[in-house]
Amino acid sequence: MNIKILQISPQVPLPLDDGGKISIYGITKCLSDRGHEIHFVCYLKDADEKWTQKKMSEVCKPYLLNVNTQNKLLPAIGNLPSQIPYNVSKFIRKEMKQFLKEFFSKNQVDIVHIDNLHMAWCIDEIKKYSDAPIVLRQHNLEMKIMQRFSENTKNPLLKIFAKVQARKFMSYEPAMCQKMDMCLMITKQDELDLLALNNKIKAKTLSVGVDDSLFKILQTDYERFSLFHIGNLNWLPNKDGLDWFIEKVLTIIVNKIPAVKLYVYGKNVDKISIPKELNENIIRLGYVENIWAEIINKNLAIVPLRIGSGIRIKIIELLAAGYPVISTSIGKEGLNLITGLDLLVADSPESFAENIVSFFLGKIDRESIIKNGREKIFADYSWSKIGENLEKLYTNLINQRENKL
C-alpha cells in the first residue's frame, strides 16, 4: 500500500548534525525508501534554502516556510501570562496556518505526521480541512526537560522562568497529546511518564535508528588520553552538561593524568568558558563537516547530560561506529544498554572522573565495551525495522479511520 503522508517539522532536518535532525530525517528517508509519498513542510530558520530544497527533494516533496524561531527576550517575558509554553508559542505562525489551508485545498493525504510538540498546535488547523489520522512524534517529553533545567540552572531568574514554563508544559503537553490519533514516544519511560498524567492518551514507543554505514567504520589508532564531546552548545542541556564536566570533573582527571585532552565539537563552542588552569587540556574545534573523519583518532566520548528526556541519538551512533562512551544516567535513559558492558555510566563528579581514569589506565577493557556496544546497537536500532513498524502503524490507523466513515 502506497501511503501519502504530510510530515510537519519545526526545522530543516539537514545537515544531520544533531539528534533531533537525525530523528526527523530518519523517518522521512526510511518511509521514502519503502516507496511512500511524503510531503514535508518545515520552518527554514537560518538554513540555506536552495541547498535544502535540493537535498530534501531526494526523499520527499519539500515546502520551506521562511520563518525564524529564535528565542527572543521580550516575547519570552510577554508569554508569562499565557497558558501556552513560550517554547511552543514561538512556533505558532500565520505562515504555517496559510500553508495548511492552501495545501489541503489542492491535496488530500492518508495520514499526517507531526514532529515535536512544538508543532502539535497544527492539529486544530488540519481538522478544518482533513479527516486524515494525525500522529505526533514526540522526540522528548518537553515537560521533563524544562523541569530538569529548572532544577539545575544556577541563574535565579532563569530558574523562576523555567519553573513557570515547566508547569505550563505539565498541563499543555498531555492535553495536546490526547487530541492525537497516536503519540509515538521515543522511549518506554517517556510513554509511561506521559500516560501517568493522562491514561486516555493513545501512545506507543518507537525508537530511532542508525545509518548502516556507521557499522563499517574502523579505528586503527587513537590518542590514548583523548576525550571528545559532540553537541550544539546552543541547546541548553548540552551546554549545561559540558560546563558541569569542565568545572567539576576535568580538574580531577587532569590532577591524575596531566596529558589528558578534551576535544569539543559542534556549533557555538565559544559559549564555553575555559578556566586558565585547563587551557592546555581543552581544544575547541567547533562544527566540522565530517565528524567521523575528525574523531577517527579519538579515544573516549563523553555525554555528561544532566537535563533531558528521550534518547541520546549521539550515543547509539557513537556505539555503532565503534567508540566507547561514558554517560550520565540521564544520558543513557531510554536506551537498552547495560552499564559496564555496553558503555560506562556515572553521575557524581568523582565517579565520572574515576571511570575515565580507570579506562585510560587500562583497568576497563576497551575492546570488550566497543564490541558489546556495537553488537547491541546493530541488533536493536535499525531504520529498516523502524520503517516497517511505522508503516504497519500508519496502515492500521488509516484502516480504522476508513471503517468509521
Helices and strands as residue ranges (DSSP letters): E 4-9, H 19-33, E 37-43, H 49-56, E 61-65, H 73-78, H 86-89, H 94-106, E 111-115, G 117-119, H 122-126, E 134-138, H 142-152, H 156-179, E 182-185, H 188-197, E 203-205, G 212-216, E 226-230, H 236-244, I 245-250, H 251-256, E 261-265, G 269-271, G 276-278, E 282-286, H 291-294, E 300-303, H 313-320, E 325-327, H 329-332, E 344-345, H 349-360, H 366-380, H 383-404
